Amino acid sequence: MNCAGSPVQVAVIGPSTATDAENMAAEEIGGILAEGGAILISGGLGGVMEASCRGAKKKGGFTVGILPNTGSGNSYLTVRVRTGISHARNILVVESADAVIAVGGAYGTLSEIAIALKTGKPVFGYMSWEIEGVEPCTTPAEAAIRALAAARR
């Protein structure tokens, strides 16, 4: 998974149009990941992606947005990877991570979950799809802590 001595990378995935509860959860998750020394990977747009990056940046974290287009993404990104490959970038988001946290879920989130499960990445869900292979979590903190532990293994 990760190289010895390198920070772990955790993807936070979820809808670009998120509920207030999903955004609050994502922001909390981002902050915990930053405090845990993880690099946060996301699709770089709004909603859950932006909220998780905002949480990470508030705690001094490092964020990477793998954008579907050539735009700038959200304002909380440390690094922007402008792919120009639309939804195909979901593969890059997942493959860049040592573990994945799904918050909420639209069909793009479901596709990222499927990719993660297919490639053997641990997936933790908070208010997300309840499908085989996704480990449900009852709080945002539980999702972040379990993902950090899995990413370090």
C-alpha positions, 0 to 999 in steps of 0.5 A, spaced: 500 500 500 503 505 502 511 506 502 515 506 509 515 513 512 510 516 507 504 519 509 498 515 508 493 517 503 485 516 504 480 518 499 474 521 501 468 520 496 461 523 496 456 527 492 458 534 490 451 536 492 451 534 499 446 535 505 448 539 511 449 533 515 453 530 510 458 536 509 458 536 517 461 529 517 465 530 511 469 536 514 469 532 521 473 527 517 477 531 513 480 534 520 481 527 523 485 525 517 489 531 517 490 530 525 492 523 523 498 525 518 494 523 512 494 526 505 486 527 503 485 525 496 478 527 493 475 529 486 476 536 488 469 539 487 464 541 491 459 538 497 463 532 500 469 533 497 470 540 499 467 539 506 472 534 507 478 538 504 476 544 508 476 540 515 483 538 513 486 545 511 483 547 518 487 542 521 493 544 517 492 538 512 495 536 505 489 535 500 489 533 493 483 534 488 483 529 482 479 534 478 474 531 472 476 537 468 481 543 467 478 547 472 480 549 479 476 545 483 475 547 490 478 553 494 481 548 499 486 544 495 493 544 496 494 540 489 490 540 483 490 534 478 487 537 472 485 530 468 480 532 463 477 525 463 470 526 467 468 521 471 473 516 469 477 520 474 474 516 479 479 510 478 485 515 479 481 517 486 481 510 488 487 508 486 491 514 489 488 512 496 490 507 501 483 507 504 477 510 502 471 513 506 464 514 503 460 519 506 453 519 503 452 517 496 450 518 489 452 514 483 459 517 482 460 515 489 457 508 488 462 507 482 468 509 486 466 504 492 465 499 486 472 500 484 475 500 491 472 494 492 474 491 486 481 493 487 481 490 494 481 497 498 478 498 505 472 502 504 468 505 510 461 508 509 458 513 513 451 515 511 452 511 505 451 505 501 449 499 505 453 494 500 457 488 501 464 490 502 463 497 505 464 497 513 458 501 516 460 506 521 456 510 526 460 516 526 464 520 522 470 519 527 469 512 527 470 512 519 476 516 519 479 512 525 478 506 522 480 508 515 487 511 518 488 504 521 487 500 515 491 505 511 497 504 515 496 496 515 
